[in-house]
Amino acid sequence: MFSAVKLFITFNYKHVRNQNNSYLYPMKNWMSLSILIILAACNPAKQVAVKGHNKTQSSLNETLQQKQSQGIDLFAKGSTPSSWTLEIDFDKIIRFQSLDGTDYKSTPVGPVENEASLTSTYTTRAGKGNMVITLFKESCTDALSGEKFNQRVTVDVDGKKYEGCGQYLFDAELDGKWILQTIGIASVQASDFAKGLPELSFNLSGGKLSGHDGCNQVSGSLTVMGNRIKFSAIGGTKMACPGNKKDTEFISKISNQVAGYFFKDGLLVLYLIDDSTLSFKKN
């Protein structure tokens, strides 16, 4: 009897996937509702919770790709208390717009990082007071579109608080393995290193850096912030490599540093804080 009723429901109810990727069964009449209640009592459904995470996608959707190509480094949007958008171009402008009439522009500022609370805060003048933009490193789903982002965002404008989701944009070409070609204006040769030309692999989805410096294996973490890469302190093995000439120079330029990046003539170019560059060719 139980199996027959269960089979009846399986063939007479259309599976509909909701926003949480669970399945709903539309009820066509009160008899069907009664059957479902009986089945639930006999065999209660298990609830599955999916813990959020803060991983960066290895690629952007079409809309965000277009914004990235226009020079936007950070994009956010929300619907609380009204629909709003935030765009930051680190080289030009911060622009906040809301359907409630709020429209502020400001020169860009750098973030204040709080490792304990996992937040980044941008504070700038806007209107009669400050505009405070806070990014929380946790997954976030836009309430209207269902679009997923890796940062929860709040924007406080003249004392009015807006809430939504956002993320730093990036060029997906960055993902993958890169082989060092130049340090500054000087080309490097495999003979400069005990184990050949250094290699760095950027894993954007995991926020990880790995590879070798021509002698030792190296690893660390990275955060892509628009047209900038924030590198953690880079650690490595401690092998001695007599004759290595440039391994220490190479790693010290990016370890625990923020570097700009761009692509030119098929090369990835890192623009460093001392105004020098490193260039890499994709493997």
Secondary structure, DSSP 8 states (H G I E B T S, - for coil): -HHHHHHHHHHHS--EE-TTS-EE----SHHHHHHHHHHHHHS--------------SS--HHHHHHHHTT--EEEEEEESS-EEEEEETTTEEEEEETTS-EEEE-----EEETTTTEEEEEEEETTEEEEEEEESS-EE-TTT--EESEEEEEEETTEEEEEEEEE---GGGSEEEEEEEETTEE--GGGSTTSS-EEEEETTTTEEEEE-SSSEEEEEEEEETTEEEE---EE-----TT--SHHHHHHTTTT-EEEEEEETTEEEEE-TTS-EEEEEE-
